[in-house]
Amino acid sequence: MRKLRWILKDLMDAPRDLYRLVKRVIQRGKRGWSDEDTWGLDYHLAPVIRDSVTFLRNNHHGHPADLTDQQWIETLSEIIYTFDTATKILNDEWVGLQNIKGWKWALHEEHVQRLSKNFHVMTYEETKRYEKGWRLFQKYFFNLWD
């Protein structure tokens, strides 16, 4: 009986869902973003940036003048790591200590153990790498083209 109720609810929502999908596709085609993207712009952009920088890393034909090709690949990998981590944080899979109120208190072992039952609690090294990727993204923002 419960399944039937969900099937009926899904059928009733189908016209509205189809309308929203078509509207979203048209808006993205016309202006590059949709109204719905702004409901969670961080949630929308993190995987877009991660995936497009991954494509750039794997298909690039040049690099900034101050870097070698290998350094550019490593820089892009750090940026990818940061936006992959951001996606995990937004999906409530990971938690960064810097995102916890009173995070210095959170470094106490028992608190970390309690958190880690539900989330991956980022280590100090992961947090530093995450922050490094943000700095590199900012530094090389105008070089993210091919």
C-alpha positions in Angstrom: 0.0 0.0 0.0 2.8 2.4 0.9 4.5 1.9 -2.5 1.2 2.6 -4.3 1.0 5.9 -2.4 4.5 6.9 -3.6 3.8 5.9 -7.2 0.6 8.0 -7.2 2.4 11.0 -5.6 5.2 10.7 -8.2 2.7 10.6 -11.0 0.9 13.7 -9.7 4.3 15.5 -9.4 5.5 14.5 -12.9 4.0 17.4 -14.9 5.4 20.0 -12.4 8.8 18.2 -12.4 8.9 18.1 -16.2 8.0 21.8 -16.4 10.8 22.6 -13.9 13.3 20.5 -15.9 12.4 22.1 -19.2 12.6 25.6 -17.6 16.0 24.8 -16.1 17.4 23.6 -19.4 16.1 26.6 -21.3 17.5 29.0 -18.6 20.9 27.3 -18.6 21.0 27.4 -22.4 20.1 31.1 -22.6 22.1 32.5 -19.7 24.4 29.7 -18.5 22.6 29.2 -15.1 19.0 28.6 -13.9 17.0 30.1 -11.1 17.2 26.8 -9.3 21.0 26.9 -9.4 20.9 30.0 -7.2 19.0 28.1 -4.5 22.3 26.4 -3.7 24.9 28.1 -5.8 27.7 26.5 -3.8 26.1 23.1 -4.2 25.8 23.7 -8.0 29.2 25.2 -8.6 31.5 22.8 -6.6 31.0 19.7 -8.9 30.9 21.9 -12.0 34.3 23.4 -11.2 35.7 20.0 -10.1 34.6 18.3 -13.3 35.5 21.0 -15.7 39.0 21.5 -14.1 39.4 17.7 -14.3 38.6 17.9 -18.0 41.1 20.7 -18.4 43.8 18.8 -16.6 43.3 15.8 -18.8 43.0 17.7 -22.1 45.1 20.8 -21.8 47.5 22.0 -24.5 49.4 24.7 -22.6 50.2 26.0 -19.1 50.9 29.3 -17.4 54.3 30.8 -18.2 55.5 30.5 -14.6 54.8 26.8 -14.4 56.1 23.7 -16.2 53.5 21.3 -17.7 54.0 18.9 -14.7 53.5 21.8 -12.2 50.4 22.8 -14.0 49.0 19.3 -13.8 49.8 19.2 -10.1 48.2 22.7 -9.5 45.0 21.6 -11.3 45.0 18.4 -9.2 45.1 20.5 -6.0 42.2 22.6 -7.3 40.3 19.4 -8.2 40.9 18.1 -4.7 39.5 21.3 -3.1 36.3 21.2 -5.1 35.9 17.5 -4.6 36.3 18.1 -0.9 33.8 21.0 -1.1 31.3 18.7 -2.8 31.7 16.1 0.0 31.2 18.8 2.7 28.1 20.0 0.9 26.8 16.5 0.6 27.3 16.0 4.4 29.9 13.2 3.8 32.9 15.1 5.2 33.1 17.8 7.9 36.0 20.2 8.1 37.1 21.2 11.6 37.2 24.8 10.4 33.4 24.5 9.8 32.6 23.5 13.4 31.8 26.2 15.9 34.6 26.3 18.5 36.7 24.0 16.2 39.7 24.1 18.5 37.5 22.3 21.1 36.6 19.8 18.4 40.2 18.7 18.2 39.7 16.8 21.4 39.8 13.1 20.6 36.4 12.1 22.0 34.6 14.8 20.1 36.3 13.8 16.8 35.4 10.1 17.5 31.8 11.1 18.0 31.7 13.1 14.8 33.5 10.5 12.8 30.6 8.0 13.3 28.5 10.1 10.9 31.1 12.0 8.8 34.6 11.8 7.7 36.3 14.4 9.9 39.0 16.1 7.9 42.5 15.8 9.3 44.8 18.7 9.7 46.7 17.7 6.6 43.5 17.4 4.5 42.4 20.8 5.8 45.7 22.4 4.8 45.5 20.8 1.3 41.9 22.0 0.9 42.9 25.6 1.8 45.9 25.3 -0.5 43.6 24.4 -3.4 41.5 27.5 -2.7 44.6 29.7 -2.8 45.7 28.1 -6.1 42.2 28.5 -7.6 42.3 32.2 -6.8 45.9 32.6 -8.0 45.3 30.8 -11.3 41.7 31.8 -11.9 42.5 33.7 -15.1 44.6 30.7 -16.4 41.7 28.2 -16.3 41.3 28.1 -20.1 42.8 26.1 -22.9 
